[in-house]
C-alpha cells in the first residue's frame, strides 16, 4: 500500500509540472503495479537503471565492488547520464543474507521448480 501512495504522490508532483524520481531495486516488481504503469505512460516519464559498482560502491569488509542494481522512474532529464550499467570488467562481492533463511528458501523454490 505504501508503494501505491508513493506513486500517487509522484502523480501529484507531475501534475504540478515539477520534477520527481522514484527509485527501487532493479529486480523489484513494484513498477509493474498499474499506478506505476500509468505514471510511466505520462509524457516525459522514463526509466533509468544503474549499478552501484560503476560508482565505486564497495563492500565494507571485502572492499570488493557491489553489483546492486537500481531502477528509477523519473521525468528529470538531467538524471539520464547517471544510468550507467556494469561494464563487467571487474569482480563483485556477492551479498548474502545474515542468516540462511533467504538462501534456504531460494534453494527450496529452485528445487521445486526444477522438479516439474
Buried (B, 14 or more C-beta within 10 A) or exposed (E): EEBEEBBEEBBEBBEEEEBBBBEBEBEEEBBEEEBBEEBBEEEEBBEBEBBBBBEEEEEEEEEBBBBBBBBBBBBBEEBEEBBEEBEEEEEBBEEEEEEEEEEEEEEEEEEEEEEE
